[in-house]
Amino acid sequence: MADDALVIFTPSGKRGRFAHGTPVLTAARQLGVDLDSVCGGRGICSKCQITPGYGEFPKHGLHVSETALSEWNEVEARYDRIRGLKEGRRLGCQAKIMGDVVIDVPPESQVHRQVIRKAATAQVMIMDPATHAYYVEVAEPDMHEPSGDFQRLEAAMKEQWQIEGLEAYPVLLRRLQPILRKGEWKVTVILYKDHHGKARILDIHPGFWEGRLYGLAIDLGSTTIAAHLCDLRNGNVLASSGLMNPQIRFGEDLMSRVSYAMMNAGGDVEMTKAVRAAINDLATTIATEAGVNPRQIVETVFVCNPVMHHLLLGIDPVELGQAPFALATSESLSIPARDLELDAIHENARLYILPCIAGHVGADCAAVALAEEPNKSEDMVLIVDVGTNAEILLGNKDRVLACSSPTGPAFEGAQISSGQRAAPGAIERVEIDPVTKEPRFRVIGSDLWSTDPGFAEATAQTGITGICGSGIIEVVAEMRMAGLLDPSGLIGSAEQAGTARLVPQGRTHAYVLHDGTATGGPLITVTQGDIRAIQLAKSALYAGARLLMDELQIETVDRIVLAGAFGAHISPKHAMVLGMIPDCPLDKVTSAGNAAGTGARIALCDISARAAIEAEVLRIHKVETAIEPRFQEHFVAANAIPHATAHFPELAKIVTLPDVGFNTSGTEGGRRRRRG
């Protein structure tokens, strides 16, 4: 039996082997994991709370036993008695590593909080929400014409507002009589009336109630959960907030989570519990930020991919892990918030979940279609919602196609040697001089480039900590443009490419982007493994788009829309150099911001949009990448940077890619030999 153990931290993806008995906090510090601690490991501050994951983790090839960490000690027990630890939490300074383990660092335990880059996009909203307040005057009871108070309320609503067929929760019936009498038979009814005409009373106030009603639009992603708090009177976004999806500790990509559910009894229940708790926390946080009573949040709209959809609803996603990828239900859902244990908001709040398009194309893709309306486009538009699982739409007013492509978490900075989530200190922009091969970069938290005066002072507090998704895309594309990387994705040697920044790493080479070791900082490099991870991710994205183009029998698209939080931060030029997207005039490549979140807001503010998208998803043609043979062909060809066979004439107008080849068996002076 080995006397050391493999420790994998999420969401950073950092890993290492440590001797048994090593405190989790020590392991985190040695790996550069962002785990807070201000008391020096004495179990006083509670800043270093972590959540271990147990069971089977097929993606990592790990079985994590219940004994992977040391048992609770008196320090943890005392802290739990006095201040309380959330269920499943441990103190990183007290828990010791005793076996292979996956450890999640929750947002509140991170020094540099993840930047959830899903701000609300400006959008003109049609305001016709499902939930309204109605002032109504009710007839007093009459012994000569006996009827119930609720029946007289129904009659008043029908007479004064032409609304009939009311329903009410039993809890409201218990409160109805004292409220009517307190208001002297004048009350304000909070009514939810959906696009099918069904009306349900959510609350009732005595007299004329002047309070506001609020709704949440939530984009439940594989990696992040983003929410917008909206005023249901005018659609204004009062606050936007987000957090990491705590399910990351069960697997970074969707199929890893499906595997976790398959291989661990009750694994799906565990993941459902984690995500519902996170949504409750997010609702409380965003309401506090906006200065709003969370009990005034009366409605929530969710958009999510199919696996998140099932886990939110408490449905085992096992069927989504195997053909024919059957959904438990694909239709939209309108249900009470309490059914999903979302108790941070109004007790009678309603939830609306947009319809899914197919087994791997979910409500998030439907929301993108609602926001971007490809079905109304005169020209051929390709819409790519870039994330851990990319959602792709292609079409125009005649026909719209959709598919899902498994890009994985590399674009989020995971599975990258120096990768990290978007947080202050992360490198997000990169340029490499094609002559000197010297880099310059910008980090989140500062507008200065690393070559600008004052950069060191501006980044002194955050440090330079790693590379986030947009940074890794730019550095790989810049390496290709500077001749440090050949079309196959091979990194050259110092001699071949002419720069000492290329250093040997085993049988391959790595590019030194930043060396902070002299001041106690990290050595940030781009390795051959990093290049391969990006190649796999971008090939999946391109292959999905190409598959839809084949279906429509077209070779080019008129314009491309990059959606999603990550898509908003991608440089179109660098994306095209990589071959993430098909060739297109760069001025026709735009960002839609968080289009899925925008679609959720539209559905929150306008019930007619719900009817529209429910009808539209039935017309969208779904292409299944998982069983389409041509997907693999396109995937292999797309491994080259930018592509093995496809021409990029629009890209060639602005970028000339060096003709280099670093395969030692076929090079001469760093250039590929051309055979007659």
C-alpha positions in Angstrom: 0.0 0.0 0.0 1.4 3.4 -1.0 2.3 5.7 1.8 1.2 8.7 -0.2 -2.1 9.7 -1.8 -3.3 11.6 -4.9 -5.2 14.8 -4.0 -7.3 16.6 -6.6 -8.6 20.0 -5.8 -11.7 21.4 -7.6 -12.6 23.8 -9.1 -8.9 24.6 -9.9 -8.2 21.1 -11.1 -4.7 21.2 -9.4 -3.4 17.9 -8.1 -0.4 16.3 -6.5 0.7 13.4 -4.3 1.2 13.9 -0.5 2.3 11.8 2.3 -0.4 10.3 4.6 -1.0 12.7 7.5 -0.5 15.9 5.5 -3.1 18.5 6.4 -5.3 19.5 3.5 -4.3 23.2 4.0 -0.6 22.3 3.6 -1.3 20.4 0.4 -3.4 23.3 -1.0 -0.6 25.8 -0.2 2.1 23.6 -1.9 0.0 23.2 -5.0 -0.9 26.9 -5.1 -4.6 26.2 -4.5 -6.6 29.3 -3.5 -7.6 28.2 0.0 -8.0 30.9 2.6 -6.7 30.9 6.2 -6.0 33.7 8.6 -5.5 32.0 11.9 -2.4 30.0 10.9 -4.1 26.7 10.9 -5.4 26.7 14.5 -9.0 26.0 13.6 -10.2 29.4 14.8 -11.0 31.4 11.7 -12.9 28.7 9.7 -11.7 30.3 6.5 -10.2 27.1 5.2 -13.5 25.1 5.0 -13.4 22.3 2.3 -15.8 19.7 1.0 -14.4 16.2 0.3 -16.0 14.0 -2.3 -16.4 10.3 -1.7 -17.2 7.4 -4.0 -16.2 6.6 -7.6 -14.7 9.3 -9.8 -14.3 7.5 -13.2 -12.8 10.5 -15.0 -9.9 10.6 -12.5 -9.7 6.8 -12.2 -10.3 7.2 -8.4 -12.2 5.5 -5.7 -12.4 7.8 -2.7 -13.2 5.9 0.5 -14.9 7.4 3.5 -11.5 7.1 5.3 -9.7 9.3 2.8 -9.4 12.1 5.4 -8.7 11.7 9.0 -11.6 11.5 11.4 -13.1 14.7 13.0 -10.9 16.0 15.8 -11.9 18.0 18.8 -11.0 21.3 17.2 -13.5 20.7 14.4 -16.1 19.4 16.8 -15.8 22.4 19.0 -16.1 24.8 16.1 -19.2 22.9 14.9 -20.8 23.1 18.3 -20.1 26.9 18.7 -20.5 28.2 15.1 -21.7 25.4 13.0 -20.2 23.7 9.9 -22.3 23.1 6.9 -23.1 19.4 6.3 -20.1 17.7 4.6 -17.7 20.5 5.4 -14.3 20.0 7.1 -11.6 22.4 8.2 -8.7 22.2 5.8 -6.2 22.9 8.6 -7.5 20.0 10.7 -8.4 17.3 8.2 -5.4 15.2 7.2 -5.0 13.3 3.9 -5.1 9.5 4.5 -6.0 8.3 1.0 -6.7 9.4 -2.6 -9.3 12.2 -2.4 -11.2 14.8 -4.4 -11.5 18.1 -2.4 -13.8 21.0 -3.4 -12.8 24.5 -2.2 -16.1 26.4 -1.9 -16.2 30.1 -3.1 -16.3 31.5 0.5 -13.0 29.7 1.2 -11.2 31.2 -1.7 -9.0 34.3 -1.2 -9.4 35.4 -4.9 -13.1 34.8 -5.6 -14.0 33.5 -9.0 -15.1 36.3 -11.4 -18.5 35.0 -12.7 -18.4 36.9 -15.9 -22.1 36.7 -16.7 -23.2 40.3 -16.3 -26.7 41.2 -17.7 -26.6 42.3 -21.3 -28.6 45.4 -22.2 -31.9 44.4 -23.7 -35.2 46.1 -24.4 -37.8 44.0 -22.6 -41.5 43.6 -23.4 -43.0 43.7 -19.9 -45.8 41.2 -19.5 -44.7 39.0 -16.5 -46.7 36.1 -15.2 -46.9 37.7 -11.7 -48.8 40.9 -11.0 -50.3 42.7 -8.0 -54.0 43.4 -8.2 -55.9 45.7 -5.8 -59.5 44.4 -5.3 -62.5 45.3 -3.2 -64.3 42.3 -1.9 -68.0 42.1 -0.9 -68.6 41.6 2.8 -70.2 38.4 4.0 -74.0 38.4 4.1 -76.1 35.9 6.1 -78.8 36.1 3.5 -76.5 35.2 0.6 -74.0 32.8 2.2 -70.7 32.2 0.4 -67.1 31.7 1.4 -64.6 34.5 1.6 -62.6 32.9 -1.1 -65.6 32.7 -3.4 -66.3 36.4 -2.9 -62.7 37.2 -3.6 -63.0 35.1 -6.9 -66.1 37.1 -7.8 -64.4 40.4 -7.2 -61.4 39.4 -9.3 -63.7 38.4 -12.1 -65.7 41.6 -12.0 -62.9 44.0 -11.5 -60.0 42.4 -13.4 -61.8 39.8 -15.7 -59.7 37.1 -14.1 -61.4 33.8 -13.2 -60.6 30.2 -12.2 -58.4 31.2 -9.2 -56.4 28.6 -7.3 -54.7 29.1 -3.9 -52.4 27.2 -1.7 -53.9 25.9 1.6 -51.5 28.1 3.5 -53.1 31.2 2.0 -56.6 30.0 2.8 -55.5 29.9 6.5 -54.5 33.6 6.2 -57.3 34.8 4.0 -60.0 35.7 6.6 -57.8 37.8 9.0 -56.3 39.7 6.0 -59.7 40.5 4.5 -60.9 41.9 7.8 -57.7 43.8 8.5 -57.9 45.4 5.1 -61.6 46.1 5.6 -62.4 44.0 2.6 -59.9 45.7 0.4 -56.8 43.7 -0.4 -53.9 43.4 -2.8 -53.6 40.0 -4.5 -50.3 38.7 -5.8 -51.3 36.6 -8.7 -49.3 34.2 -11.0 -51.1 33.8 -14.3 -49.1 31.8 -16.9 -49.3 31.8 -20.7 -51.9 29.0 -20.6 -54.2 31.2 -18.6 -53.9 29.3 -15.3 -54.2 31.7 -12.4 -52.8 31.0 -8.9 -52.7 33.3 -5.9 -49.2 33.5 -4.4 -49.9 36.0 -1.7 -52.4 38.5 -0.3 -51.9 41.8 1.6 -54.4 43.9 3.5 -55.4 47.1 1.8 -53.4 48.7 -1.0 -49.9 47.2 -1.0 -47.2 49.3 -2.6 -44.3 46.8 -2.4 -42.4 45.6 -5.4 -42.3 42.1 -6.9 -39.0 40.6 -8.1 -37.9 37.7 -10.2 -34.7 35.7 -10.7 -33.4 34.7 -14.1 -30.9 31.8 -13.4 -28.4 30.3 -15.9 -27.5 27.0 -14.3 -24.3 26.0 -16.0 -22.0 23.0 -15.6 -19.2 25.3 -14.2 -21.0 28.4 -13.0 -24.4 29.4 -11.8 -25.3 33.0 -12.7 -28.4 34.9 -11.6 -30.0 38.3 -12.5 -32.4 39.9 -10.0 -35.1 41.7 -12.0 -37.8 44.2 -11.0 -41.0 42.7 -12.4 -42.6 46.1 -12.9 -40.0 47.4 -15.5 -37.5 44.6 -16.1 -34.6 46.5 -14.6 -31.7 44.3 -13.5 -31.1 45.3 -9.9 -28.1 43.0 -9.3 -26.3 40.2 -11.0 -24.3 37.6 -9.1 -22.9 34.1 -9.5 -20.9 31.3 -8.0 -19.2 28.1 -8.9 -21.4 25.1 -9.4 -20.6 22.9 -6.4 -21.2 19.8 -8.5 -17.7 20.4 -10.0 -16.3 18.2 -7.2 -18.3 15.3 -8.7 -16.8 15.9 -12.2 -15.9 18.9 -14.3 -17.8 17.8 -17.3 -21.3 16.5 -17.7 -20.5 12.9 -18.5 -18.3 12.7 -15.4 -21.3 13.6 -13.3 -23.5 11.1 -15.1 -20.8 8.5 -14.4 -20.7 9.6 -10.7 -24.4 9.0 -10.5 -24.1 5.6 -12.2 -21.3 4.4 -10.0 -22.3 5.8 -6.6 -25.6 4.8 -5.1 -27.4 8.0 -4.2 -24.9 10.1 -6.2 -27.6 11.9 -8.1 -29.4 12.8 -4.9 -26.1 14.1 -3.5 -25.5 16.3 -6.6 -29.1 17.6 -6.5 -28.8 18.6 -2.8 -25.5 20.4 -3.5 -26.9 22.5 -6.4 -30.2 23.4 -4.7 -28.3 24.6 -1.6 -26.1 26.7 -3.9 -29.1 28.3 -5.5 -30.6 29.2 -2.2 -27.3 30.8 -1.2 -27.1 32.7 -4.4 -30.7 34.0 -4.0 -29.9 35.3 -0.6 -26.6 36.8 -1.7 -28.1 38.6 -4.7 -31.1 39.9 -2.7 -28.8 41.3 0.0 -26.6 42.9 -2.7 -29.7 44.7 -4.1 -31.2 45.6 -0.7 -34.2 43.5 -1.4 -36.2 41.2 0.9 -35.7 37.7 -0.6 -39.3 37.0 0.3 -40.4 39.5 -2.4 -38.8 37.2 -5.0 -42.0 35.6 -6.3 -40.8 34.0 -9.5 -37.7 32.3 -10.9 -36.8 31.2 -14.5 -34.2 28.6 -15.1 -32.2 27.7 -18.2 -29.8 24.8 -18.1 -28.4 21.9 -20.1 -30.1 18.5 -19.9 -27.9 17.0 -17.2 -28.2 20.1 -15.0 -32.0 20.2 -15.8 -32.4 16.6 -14.5 -30.2 17.1 -11.4 -32.0 20.3 -10.5 -35.3 18.5 -10.7 -34.0 15.5 -8.7 -34.1 13.1 -11.7 -31.3 10.6 -12.1 -29.4 11.6 -15.4 -28.3 8.0 -16.1 -30.4 7.8 -19.4 -28.6 10.9 -20.7 -25.3 9.0 -20.5 -26.2 6.4 -23.2 -28.0 6.3 -26.5 -30.7 7.3 -27.4 -30.1 10.0 -24.7 -33.7 10.1 -23.5 -34.9 13.0 -21.4 -37.3 12.3 -18.6 -39.3 15.3 -20.0 -38.4 17.8 -22.7 -41.4 20.2 -22.2 -41.2 23.4 -20.2 -42.2 23.1 -16.5 -44.0 25.5 -14.2 -43.9 24.3 -10.6 -43.8 25.6 -7.0 -40.3 26.6 -5.8 -40.9 24.5 -2.7 -40.9 21.4 -4.8 -37.2 22.0 -5.5 -36.5 23.0 -1.8 -35.8 26.6 -2.9 -36.8 28.1 0.4 -34.7 31.3 0.4 -37.4 33.1 -1.7 -41.1 33.6 -1.2 -42.8 30.5 0.2 -45.3 30.3 -2.7 -42.9 31.4 -5.5 -43.2 29.7 -8.9 -40.5 28.3 -11.1 -40.5 28.2 -14.9 -37.9 26.0 -16.7 -37.6 26.5 -20.4 -38.1 23.5 -22.7 -35.1 21.3 -23.7 -34.5 20.7 -27.4 -33.2 17.2 -27.2 -31.1 14.8 -25.0 -27.9 16.8 -25.2 -29.3 20.2 -26.3 -31.0 21.8 -23.3 -33.0 24.7 -22.1 -29.9 26.9 -22.2 -29.8 26.5 -26.0 -33.5 27.3 -26.2 -32.8 30.4 -24.2 -30.0 31.4 -26.7 -32.5 30.9 -29.5 -35.0 33.1 -27.7 -32.5 35.9 -27.2 -30.8 35.8 -30.6 -33.7 34.7 -32.8 -31.9 32.9 -35.6 -35.3 31.8 -36.9 -35.9 35.5 -37.8 -32.5 36.1 -39.5 -32.3 37.0 -43.1 -28.7 35.7 -43.4 -27.0 32.5 -42.3 -25.9 32.9 -38.7 -23.8 30.5 -36.6 -24.4 31.0 -32.8 -21.9 29.3 -30.5 -22.5 29.3 -26.8 -19.0 28.4 -25.6 -18.8 26.6 -22.3 -17.9 23.2 -20.8 -20.5 21.9 -23.2 -20.9 24.1 -26.3 -24.4 24.7 -27.6 -24.4 25.5 -31.4 -27.2 26.9 -33.5 -27.1 27.4 -37.2 -29.7 28.8 -39.5 -32.0 31.6 -40.7 -35.7 32.3 -41.2 -36.1 29.2 -43.3 -34.6 26.5 -41.0 -32.6 26.3 -37.7 -30.4 23.4 -36.6 -28.9 22.7 -33.2 -26.3 20.5 -31.7 -24.2 20.1 -28.6 -20.5 19.6 -28.6 -18.4 18.2 -25.7 -15.6 20.8 -25.5 -14.7 20.0 -21.9 -13.4 22.4 -19.3 -10.1 23.4 -21.0 -11.6 26.7 -22.2 -12.4 27.5 -18.5 -8.8 27.1 -17.6 -9.2 23.6 -16.2 -6.9 20.7 -17.3 -4.2 23.4 -18.1 -0.9 23.2 -16.3 -1.0 26.8 -15.1 -4.8 27.2 -15.7 -7.3 28.6 -13.3 -10.8 30.0 -13.2 -11.2 33.7 -14.0 -10.2 35.5 -10.8 -8.0 38.6 -10.0 -4.4 37.8 -10.9 -5.3 35.5 -13.8 -3.7 36.2 -17.2 -6.6 37.0 -19.6 -4.9 38.8 -22.5 -1.6 37.9 -24.2 0.5 39.2 -27.1 3.8 37.7 -28.4 6.2 39.8 -30.5 6.7 37.7 -33.7 10.3 38.9 -34.0 11.7 38.8 -30.4 9.2 36.1 -29.3 8.8 38.1 -26.0 5.3 38.2 -24.4 3.3 40.8 -22.7 0.0 40.2 -20.9 -2.8 41.6 -18.8 -4.3 40.1 -15.7 -7.8 40.3 -14.3 -7.9 43.3 -11.9 -5.7 45.6 -13.9 -5.9 47.5 -17.2 -2.1 47.7 -17.6 0.0 45.4 -19.8 2.9 43.7 -18.1 5.3 45.9 -20.1 3.6 49.1 -18.9 5.1 51.3 -16.1 3.4 50.6 -12.8 2.3 47.1 -13.7 4.1 45.5 -10.8 2.6 47.9 -8.3 -0.9 47.5 -9.8 -0.7 43.7 -9.5 1.1 43.6 -6.2 -2.0 42.7 -4.2 -3.4 40.0 -6.5 -0.1 38.7 -7.9 0.1 36.8 -11.2 -1.5 33.5 -10.4 -2.1 31.6 -13.6 -3.9 31.6 -17.0 -7.7 31.7 -17.4 -9.7 30.6 -20.4 -9.4 33.7 -22.6 -5.7 33.9 -21.8 -5.0 30.3 -22.8 -6.7 30.8 -26.1 -4.8 34.0 -26.8 -1.4 32.6 -25.9 -1.8 29.4 -28.0 -2.9 31.5 -31.0 -0.1 34.0 -30.4 2.4 31.2 -30.3 1.1 30.0 -33.7 1.3 33.5 -35.1 4.9 34.0 -33.7 6.2 30.7 -35.2 6.6 29.0 -31.8 4.0 26.4 -32.6 3.5 24.5 -35.9 0.2 23.7 -37.6 0.2 20.2 -36.0 0.3 21.9 -32.5 3.9 20.9 -31.8 6.0 23.4 -29.8 9.4 24.0 -31.2 12.8 24.0 -29.4 14.8 27.1 -28.5 17.1 26.4 -31.4 14.2 25.8 -33.9 12.2 28.9 -33.0 15.0 31.2 -31.8 14.0 32.0 -28.2 15.3 30.9 -24.8 11.7 31.1 -23.6 11.2 27.6 -25.1 12.5 25.2 -22.5 12.8 21.4 -22.6 10.2 19.5 -20.7 10.8 15.8 -21.0 10.6 14.9 -24.7 8.7 18.0 -25.5 9.0 21.8 -24.9 7.2 24.5 -23.0 6.9 28.2 -23.5 7.7 30.4 -20.4 5.0 33.1 -20.3 6.0 34.4 -16.9 8.6 33.5 -14.3 7.7 34.8 -10.9 9.9 32.4 -8.9 12.5 35.1 -8.0 9.8 36.9 -5.9 8.1 33.8 -4.6 5.5 33.7 -7.4 4.7 30.9 -9.9 6.4 29.8 -13.0 3.7 30.0 -15.7 4.3 28.0 -18.8 2.4 26.7 -21.7 3.2 23.0 -22.1 2.7 20.5 -24.9 -0.1 19.0 -22.8 -1.8 22.4 -22.6 -1.7 22.7 -26.4 -3.3 19.2 -26.8 -6.1 20.0 -24.3 -6.9 23.2 -26.3 -6.7 21.3 -29.6 -9.2 18.7 -28.3 -11.6 21.4 -27.1 -11.5 23.6 -30.2 -11.7 20.6 -32.5 -15.0 19.5 -30.8 -16.3 23.1 -31.2 -15.4 23.3 -34.9 -16.6 19.8 -35.7 -20.0 20.6 -34.3 -20.4 23.7 -36.4 -19.1 21.9 -39.5 -21.6 19.1 -39.0 -24.5 21.6 -39.0 -23.0 23.2 -42.1 -22.9 19.8 -43.8 -26.6 19.3 -42.9 -27.5 22.6 -44.7 -25.0 21.8 -47.5 -23.1 25.1 -47.1 -19.4 25.9 -47.0 -19.5 29.4 -45.4 -21.6 31.3 -42.9 -22.5 35.0 -43.2 -21.9 35.9 -39.5 -20.9 34.3 -36.2 -22.2 35.1 -32.8 -20.1 34.1 -29.8 -22.4 33.7 -26.8 -21.8 32.8 -23.2 -19.8 34.4 -20.5 -16.6 33.0 -21.9 -17.6 33.8 -25.5 -17.9 37.5 -24.5 -14.2 37.5 -23.6 -12.8 35.7 -26.6 -10.9 37.6 -29.2 -12.5 36.7 -32.6 -9.1 36.9 -34.3 -7.5 34.5 -31.9 -10.5 32.1 -32.0 -10.1 32.0 -35.8 -6.4 31.5 -35.7 -7.0 28.5 -33.4 -9.7 27.2 -35.7 -12.3 27.2 -33.0 -14.8 28.7 -35.5 -15.2 28.5 -39.3 -13.7 31.2 -41.5 -15.7 34.4 -41.6 -15.1 38.2 -42.0 -13.9 39.3 -38.6 -16.2 42.3 -38.6 -19.1 39.7 -38.8 -18.0 37.9 -35.6 -19.7 39.5 -32.6 -20.3 38.7 -29.0 -23.8 38.3 -27.5 -22.6 38.2 -23.9 -24.6 35.8 -21.8 -27.3 35.1 -24.3 -28.7 32.2 -22.3 -29.1 34.5 -19.3 -30.7 37.1 -21.6 -33.1 34.5 -22.8 -34.0 33.6 -19.2 -34.7 37.3 -18.5 -36.9 37.6 -21.6 -38.9 34.6 -20.4 -39.2 36.0 -16.9 -40.5 39.4 -18.1 -42.8 38.3 -21.0 -45.0 35.2 -20.8 -45.7 35.4 -24.6 -42.0 34.7 -25.1 -42.5 31.4 -23.2 -45.2 30.4 -25.7 -43.0 31.5 -28.6 -40.0 29.4 -27.5 -42.1 26.4 -26.6 -43.3 26.4 -30.2 -39.9 27.2 -31.7 -38.0 24.3 -30.1 -40.4 21.9 -31.9 -39.3 23.4 -35.2 -35.5 23.3 -34.4 -33.8 20.3 -36.0 -31.5 18.5 -33.7 -28.2 16.9 -34.9 -26.7 14.3 -32.5 -22.9 14.6 -32.6 -22.4 11.6 -30.4 -23.7 9.1 -33.1 -22.8 11.0 -36.3 -19.8 9.4 -38.0 -18.8 12.7 -39.8 -18.3 14.3 -36.4 -15.2 12.2 -35.9 -13.9 13.0 -39.4 -14.3 16.8 -38.8 -12.8 16.5 -35.3 -9.6 14.9 -36.6 -9.2 17.4 -39.4 -9.8 20.3 -36.9 -6.9 19.2 -34.7 -4.5 21.2 -36.9 -4.1 24.9 -36.2 -6.2 26.4 -37.7 -7.3 23.3 -39.8 -5.8 20.5 -41.8 -7.9 21.0 -45.0 -10.3 23.9 -44.6 -9.2 27.2 -46.1 -9.4 30.4 -44.1 -9.3 33.1 -46.8 -10.9 35.8 -44.6 -8.3 35.1 -41.9 -5.5 35.2 -44.5 -6.4 38.8 -45.2 -5.3 40.0 -41.8 -2.9 37.3 -40.5 0.0 35.5 -42.2 0.7 32.3 -40.3 4.4 31.2 -40.4 5.1 28.0 -42.4 7.0 26.1 -39.7 7.3 22.4 -38.8 8.9 21.1 -35.7 8.7 17.3 -36.2 12.3 16.4 -35.9 12.0 13.5 -38.4 11.0 15.9 -41.2 12.5 19.2 -40.4 15.5 21.1 -41.7 16.3 24.4 -40.0 13.0 24.3 -38.2 11.0 24.2 -41.5 9.1 21.3 -43.0 10.7 19.8 -46.1 8.5 20.1 -49.1 8.4 17.0 -51.2 7.9 17.4 -55.0 
